[in-house]
Amino acid sequence: MVRHGLSSFNTEQRIQGRDDLSCLTEEGFRQARATGAALKDLAIDAALTSPLRRALDTASALLETQGQGLVATAESLLLEIDLEPWSGLLRQEVKERFPSEEQGWRTAPQDLELCRADGSRYNPLAELMVQAGTLRQRLLAPLQGAAADAAPRTVLLVGHNAVLRALVLQLLGLPASHFRRLRIDNASISVFNLAGDGSVQVESLNGCGHLGGSLPAKGSGQRLVLVRHGETDWNRQGRFQGQIDIPLNANGQAQAEAAAQGLADVHLDRAYTSAMARPRQTAEAILRCHPGVPLTSTRGLVEIGHGLWEGQLEAEIAASWPQLLADWKVRPETVEMPEGETLQQVWDRSLACWQTIVAGLRCDETALVVAHDAVNKTILCALLGLAPGDIWAIKQGNGGISVIDYPSGASGDPVVTALNLTHHLGGVLDRTAAGAL
């Protein structure tokens, strides 16, 4: 998924909506070409774009740079949200002329009602969610009934801020009330993996590294930069490591150094790490670019306890606990590993630790948090509004970076600004080890 590049209305701070009054700026065209360059190594099978000019031009410049000779097809289901009475107005004008509605749009967009020129009232976000739900079904339809060994297809979608957020909500089965928990920047890249059984995995969200900056720009409020530790030998081998204290291997050290370079220009005030060696080594590598930032170690962020599974390969576990392993793959929230933990236990302690960290930050401070696959997944699931059983919907690559902002302060709703960014590791797609937790 790619949002269109910077538009004339973006720079003027005007409401764009569904009207085709806005066009790409020179910076928007540069962003589109940079996005195409970032996708050069990706074989794209089909491209769909909103028919609005700012998206069409983004798709055209992107695909021309990408170099496969592909032409995007206009798709009305990628149209932006319909904000008819506000379209073309400055944001300040909307605040002045529609104060209660504008406040509602920022705080509870799912409840906003507007009046069309013909006098009819409508709920813009509710309509958009229906539209995005139809698009979700269209994307999943070719996968249903497909052979298990069928070649995967890659589809490029070029759309707009609101419609792409609505599509993400529909893909993850989340309600419109979670609309503000997501962020999609101009020309950002988000990657979702869809399967024939209807399951969806977020590989990455709102990646902007190809545009020149390391992370999406920070606004007011606290920010947390969540990183998964670098690779270990057991990650590479596919062993369940859990709470056995396996250190980084050489590739993991390189990933930690890459994360350090990727975050070198990010101001950090504090840092926190799981008490285990692999995240601590990753955090220490990152902090070498940030001398003087204190590092706090905490047991609340240690990896899930796999109990008797720790140190074993999946084939070894399958021989002794076949049903439990099968349940772990499809109903992970129901599983307690022999002499180990449940996901709910990990959820409770990791979220409690996370909230303590957030509450301890002063307004506008940024903290680094380095932890593990299952811990990061439970935290991100909770922040998005998912449940413990949804951990397979979230990908966490070794050395991957996620960003969570609190624009209304520590007691306000979080915004998942970016998820599992791996641009610093050499590409848009996450190509890190896919081993066991």
C-alpha positions, 0 to 999 in steps of 0.5 A: 500500500502506498499513499499518494505523494505530497499534494498542493492541498497537503501543503496548503493545509486544505481538506481534500476529500473526494473532490479532484481539486488537488494535484501533486507538488514537485516534492510529491513527484520526488516522493513517488519516484523515490517510492518506485526506486525503493520497490525496484527489486519487487516483482509487482503483478498488478497495480490499482490506484484511486482515480483521483489525480494526486493518486494517479500521478503518484502511481504513474511516476512510481511505476515508471521509476520502478521499471517493470512497464506496469500501468495502474488500473483506476479503482473506485474502491480506493477513492478517498473519504467523502467530506463534501461540505469541507472539501477545499476549505482550509483546516482553520476554516473548518474549525471556525465554521464547523467547530463541533463537527471538526472536534468530533472528527479529531476525537471520535471520527466514527460518530461524525455526521455531515450534511450534503448539498442536497440536505441529506445527512451521512456518516463519512467514516461509516461509508468509507468502512463499507467501501474498504470492506468491499475492497478487502473482499475483492483482494481476498477473493483470488486467494480463496480456493487457490492451491497451496503451492500457487505462486504468490502475487504482489498487488500495489495499491495507491490511495489516500490517507483515510481510505488506506487506514480504513482498509487496514482496519478492515483487514485486521477486523478492527472497528472504525473507532480505531481509525485514529490509532493508525498513521499513513504518511505521504508516499509511505509504504505498508506491506500486508500478507494475505492468505487464502484462509482469510488470515492477514499479517502486517509485515510493515506499516508506514515505512518512510525510510526511502524518502530520506528520513529514518522515522515518520516525523514526531509531533507533540507528546511522548514517543516510544521506539520499539525494536526487536533484538537482532538475530541469534543462532537459534533464530537462524536454526528455528529453535524455540529459545524463550527465556534461555539467554542466547546472545546475538550471532554475527548477523544479529550484531550487524542488524543491531549496528544497522538499527543504530545507524537507522536511529542515529539521527533520532533524539532519545531521552531514555532506553529500556531493555529486556533483562536478557542478553540479546535485547541488551546487546541490541540496545547497547549497540543503538545507544553507542550513537546516543552517549549519555542516554540511560539504559534500564533493564527490566524483567517485565520485557523478557521473552515468553517462557516456552518451558520444556519447548526451549532449545528444541526444533519444531520437528522435535516439539511435533514429535512429543506435543503434536496437538499442542504445537498445532494449537499454537499455530492456530489458537495460540491464546489457548496454549500453555507450554509445558512448564511455560507461560501463556500468551495472556501472562506475557500480555499482562506483564509486558503491557504493565511494563509498557504502561509504566514506561509510558507513564514515566516519560515527560511530555515530548520525551522519546524512549527506546524499548528493545525486547523480543518477538512475542513481547513486541507482538503482544504490545502492538496487538494491545495498542492496535486493539487486537487480542492475544490470539492475534499475535500471528497478524503482527510481524516482528523481524530481527532488528525491526523498528516500530514507533508508537506516539502518544499525541494526547499524552500518556493517558491518551490513546496511542497511535501506531505510527510505524510497524516493523520497519526494516529499510535500514536492513536493506530493503522494503520487505522484511527478509530477516530470519523467520525462526521460532520465538 
